[in-house]
Amino acid sequence: MSDAILFAVEEGMARLTLNRPARLNAFNADLAHAWKDATAEATSRADVKAILIDASGPAFCAGGDVIDMATTMGASGAEITALAEVINTGIRSLTESTVPVVAAAHGTTAGGGLGILLSSDYAVAGSRSKLGSLYANIGLTPDLSVSAQLARAVGQRRALQLVLQDRLLSASEALDWGLVAEVVEGEDSVAEAALVRARGEEIARFWLAGAADAYGQAKRLVRSQPERSFAEQLSEEARSIGAALETPDAQARVAAFAASAAKRAG
């Protein structure tokens, strides 16, 4: 795997670190293919029960590498489409998996980076973070799942406000809109980035310490709901909870809960 992404698995957690800090972790061909490979491995390994996405350097992800588009790649529309499809494969690996994903997004998240953030199930940002679309600033349109996921996350009107304006949300605005779940504050940008990464890892470890498979199935139910009618979703919930109850982990947890309740009642 290219060092454009640092990949490691430790005690059930896969860590994917975007690693092009000099370009604010913007996607070029190397990062796109490394992303596809890393997400495929993380979501297919039986020993991985939580995924953390973080980034090196001063920013989370600035989207596509516009300088690379204009120089090395020659900015061919067909090449950009093909590269976006490579990255989309990784996005689908995450969103269609039964592994919960946390994003630790310090610094700037813009353009396609917003799609990477939205591909997580829980996002932490720094108090100095800025998040936005900015595609139209260079005459481009949303990609990497932004048009597919942004309105689901914040509602259509707010999504339109973001993609139709030259605007970066502050961390507090992103929290209010529901783009991120938590905001972490540090003494300076470097300390804050470290705290954001640490909090992301803490969330992943929380999943691992609990009913990891149940968290994964809960993520699947919510993520896949748009594919079903209301009645179909109710049936899938009923099937899923029945299947969960048959697992040794759930049986042990239910028994422990019942025993604790009986002890309190006695």
C-alpha positions as semicolon CSV with decimal commas, in nm:
position;residue;x (nm);y (nm);z (nm)
1;M;0,000;0,000;0,000
2;S;0,128;0,348;-0,089
3;D;0,251;0,567;0,198
4;A;-0,009;0,822;0,083
5;I;-0,214;0,642;0,348
6;L;-0,070;0,500;0,667
7;F;-0,258;0,181;0,756
8;A;-0,242;-0,016;1,079
9;V;-0,461;-0,258;1,273
10;E;-0,425;-0,288;1,649
11;E;-0,654;-0,472;1,890
12;G;-0,952;-0,462;1,655
13;M;-0,912;-0,100;1,538
14;A;-0,801;-0,012;1,186
15;R;-0,643;0,332;1,156
16;L;-0,633;0,499;0,814
17;T;-0,420;0,814;0,816
18;L;-0,436;1,040;0,512
19;N;-0,070;1,121;0,458
20;R;-0,010;1,399;0,204
21;P;0,034;1,681;0,457
22;A;0,218;1,914;0,218
23;R;-0,095;1,919;-0,002
24;L;-0,341;1,926;0,291
25;N;-0,414;1,557;0,221
26;A;-0,578;1,642;-0,110
27;F;-0,645;1,342;-0,333
28;N;-0,419;1,263;-0,624
29;A;-0,394;0,926;-0,804
30;D;-0,166;0,773;-0,539
31;L;-0,393;0,868;-0,251
32;A;-0,705;0,761;-0,442
33;H;-0,575;0,409;-0,503
34;A;-0,429;0,380;-0,153
35;W;-0,768;0,488;-0,014
36;K;-0,948;0,223;-0,217
37;D;-0,707;-0,049;-0,101
38;A;-0,704;0,056;0,266
39;T;-1,082;0,080;0,299
40;A;-1,126;-0,257;0,128
41;E;-0,885;-0,422;0,368
42;A;-1,024;-0,251;0,677
43;T;-1,383;-0,348;0,601
44;S;-1,309;-0,707;0,494
45;R;-1,092;-0,821;0,783
46;A;-1,270;-1,027;1,047
47;D;-1,047;-0,886;1,322
48;V;-1,147;-0,524;1,251
49;K;-1,446;-0,404;1,453
50;A;-1,388;-0,026;1,441
51;I;-1,224;0,212;1,194
52;L;-1,058;0,546;1,266
53;I;-0,982;0,790;0,984
54;D;-0,743;1,071;1,069
55;A;-0,481;1,277;0,889
56;S;-0,123;1,399;0,903
57;G;-0,025;1,764;0,901
58;P;-0,234;2,078;0,949
59;A;-0,559;1,971;0,776
60;F;-0,792;1,675;0,745
61;C;-0,859;1,680;0,370
62;A;-0,880;1,959;0,111
63;G;-1,060;1,740;-0,145
64;G;-0,902;1,689;-0,486
65;D;-0,549;1,806;-0,560
66;V;-0,631;2,093;-0,796
67;I;-0,264;2,169;-0,866
68;D;-0,210;1,806;-0,965
69;M;-0,520;1,819;-1,186
70;A;-0,388;2,123;-1,369
71;T;-0,030;2,000;-1,414
72;T;0,060;1,633;-1,376
73;M;-0,275;1,493;-1,486
74;G;-0,357;1,754;-1,747
75;A;-0,708;1,798;-1,603
76;S;-0,875;1,560;-1,850
77;G;-1,243;1,521;-1,762
78;A;-1,228;1,146;-1,829
79;E;-0,928;1,108;-1,595
80;I;-1,098;1,302;-1,317
81;T;-1,415;1,094;-1,353
82;A;-1,214;0,771;-1,340
83;L;-1,022;0,889;-1,033
84;A;-1,343;0,991;-0,856
85;E;-1,483;0,643;-0,920
86;V;-1,175;0,490;-0,756
87;I;-1,231;0,703;-0,444
88;N;-1,604;0,626;-0,455
89;T;-1,525;0,256;-0,428
90;G;-1,356;0,326;-0,095
91;I;-1,645;0,543;0,022
92;R;-1,887;0,260;-0,053
93;S;-1,664;0,013;0,130
94;L;-1,707;0,222;0,443
95;T;-2,074;0,317;0,418
96;E;-2,192;-0,031;0,315
97;S;-1,990;-0,214;0,580
98;T;-2,099;-0,329;0,923
99;V;-1,797;-0,163;1,086
100;P;-1,855;0,171;1,261
101;V;-1,624;0,450;1,142
102;V;-1,507;0,758;1,329
103;A;-1,338;1,053;1,158
104;A;-1,094;1,274;1,348
105;A;-1,105;1,591;1,137
106;H;-0,874;1,866;1,255
107;G;-0,799;2,176;1,049
108;T;-0,969;2,226;0,714
109;T;-1,213;1,985;0,550
110;A;-1,324;2,104;0,209
111;G;-1,459;1,983;-0,124
112;G;-1,430;1,607;-0,157
113;G;-1,286;1,599;0,194
114;L;-1,639;1,671;0,310
115;G;-1,747;1,348;0,139
116;I;-1,474;1,157;0,324
117;L;-1,599;1,305;0,652
118;L;-1,960;1,213;0,567
119;S;-1,850;0,856;0,501
120;S;-1,779;0,821;0,871
121;D;-2,054;0,740;1,119
122;Y;-1,924;0,972;1,391
123;A;-1,705;1,278;1,340
124;V;-1,487;1,478;1,578
125;A;-1,347;1,820;1,480
126;G;-1,117;2,074;1,638
127;S;-1,242;2,411;1,755
128;R;-1,028;2,577;1,485
129;S;-1,168;2,351;1,212
130;K;-1,336;2,487;0,899
131;L;-1,568;2,277;0,682
132;G;-1,721;2,356;0,346
133;S;-1,784;2,279;-0,020
134;L;-1,601;2,539;-0,233
135;Y;-1,635;2,336;-0,555
136;A;-1,782;2,626;-0,752
137;N;-1,481;2,844;-0,667
138;I;-1,291;2,648;-0,933
139;G;-1,590;2,576;-1,156
140;L;-1,647;2,219;-1,041
141;T;-1,945;2,030;-0,896
142;P;-1,975;1,818;-0,579
143;D;-1,827;1,468;-0,586
144;L;-1,711;1,193;-0,351
145;S;-2,065;1,149;-0,211
146;V;-2,118;1,515;-0,108
147;S;-2,440;1,552;-0,308
148;A;-2,554;1,207;-0,190
149;Q;-2,479;1,242;0,181
150;L;-2,476;1,612;0,275
151;A;-2,853;1,669;0,254
152;R;-2,915;1,350;0,453
153;A;-2,686;1,481;0,724
154;V;-2,799;1,844;0,749
155;G;-3,119;1,873;0,543
156;Q;-3,165;1,993;0,186
157;R;-3,188;2,367;0,259
158;R;-2,865;2,375;0,458
159;A;-2,692;2,155;0,203
160;L;-2,788;2,403;-0,068
161;Q;-2,664;2,692;0,145
162;L;-2,326;2,527;0,167
163;V;-2,282;2,424;-0,197
164;L;-2,421;2,750;-0,339
165;Q;-2,202;2,983;-0,134
166;D;-1,831;3,052;-0,094
167;R;-1,853;2,951;0,269
168;L;-1,662;2,754;0,527
169;L;-1,848;2,660;0,843
170;S;-1,681;2,711;1,177
171;A;-1,653;2,412;1,407
172;S;-1,939;2,540;1,621
173;E;-2,159;2,583;1,312
174;A;-2,070;2,233;1,192
175;L;-2,167;2,099;1,534
176;D;-2,497;2,290;1,527
177;W;-2,573;2,163;1,176
178;G;-2,498;1,803;1,272
179;L;-2,196;1,762;1,043
180;V;-1,981;1,668;1,341
181;A;-2,073;1,509;1,672
182;E;-1,808;1,667;1,893
183;V;-1,568;1,962;1,896
184;V;-1,238;1,942;2,082
185;E;-1,032;2,245;2,182
186;G;-0,655;2,264;2,227
187;E;-0,407;2,532;2,327
188;D;-0,284;2,569;1,969
189;S;-0,347;2,405;1,633
190;V;-0,085;2,132;1,682
191;A;-0,209;2,041;2,030
192;E;-0,567;2,053;1,908
193;A;-0,493;1,814;1,619
194;A;-0,342;1,566;1,865
195;L;-0,646;1,593;2,091
196;V;-0,885;1,539;1,798
197;R;-0,694;1,224;1,697
198;A;-0,691;1,103;2,057
199;R;-1,065;1,159;2,094
200;G;-1,130;0,973;1,770
201;E;-0,931;0,677;1,896
202;E;-1,116;0,691;2,230
203;I;-1,450;0,661;2,046
204;A;-1,325;0,365;1,842
205;R;-1,201;0,198;2,161
206;F;-1,541;0,257;2,321
207;W;-1,705;0,057;2,041
208;L;-1,446;-0,219;2,077
209;A;-1,496;-0,241;2,453
210;G;-1,872;-0,281;2,411
211;A;-2,097;-0,488;2,189
212;A;-1,893;-0,418;1,876
213;D;-2,100;-0,639;1,646
214;A;-2,425;-0,483;1,767
215;Y;-2,287;-0,134;1,699
216;G;-2,194;-0,251;1,351
217;Q;-2,542;-0,386;1,282
218;A;-2,701;-0,067;1,418
219;K;-2,487;0,131;1,172
220;R;-2,599;-0,100;0,891
221;L;-2,967;-0,053;0,976
222;V;-2,943;0,326;0,972
223;R;-2,717;0,350;0,667
224;S;-2,924;0,110;0,455
225;Q;-3,268;0,244;0,555
226;P;-3,319;0,459;0,241
227;E;-3,318;0,139;0,034
228;R;-3,638;0,014;0,206
229;S;-3,996;0,121;0,260
230;F;-4,109;0,188;0,617
231;A;-4,271;-0,156;0,640
232;E;-3,961;-0,323;0,501
233;Q;-3,743;-0,140;0,751
234;L;-3,961;-0,257;1,041
235;S;-3,927;-0,614;0,918
236;E;-3,550;-0,577;0,884
237;E;-3,528;-0,437;1,238
238;A;-3,729;-0,732;1,369
239;R;-3,510;-0,980;1,182
240;S;-3,191;-0,810;1,297
241;I;-3,276;-0,797;1,667
242;G;-3,375;-1,163;1,659
243;A;-3,047;-1,255;1,495
244;A;-2,856;-1,046;1,749
245;L;-3,023;-1,222;2,040
246;E;-2,889;-1,555;1,912
247;T;-2,527;-1,440;1,943
248;P;-2,322;-1,547;2,248
249;D;-2,231;-1,186;2,321
250;A;-2,594;-1,071;2,339
251;Q;-2,699;-1,372;2,544
252;A;-2,425;-1,302;2,798
253;R;-2,512;-0,931;2,814
254;V;-2,887;-0,994;2,850
255;A;-2,823;-1,248;3,126
256;A;-2,591;-1,006;3,307
257;F;-2,847;-0,726;3,278
258;A;-3,123;-0,950;3,413
259;A;-2,907;-1,067;3,703
260;S;-2,813;-0,708;3,791
261;A;-3,177;-0,600;3,780
262;A;-3,281;-0,890;4,003
263;K;-3,009;-0,803;4,252
264;R;-3,122;-0,439;4,267
265;A;-3,483;-0,545;4,309
266;G;-3,390;-0,783;4,591
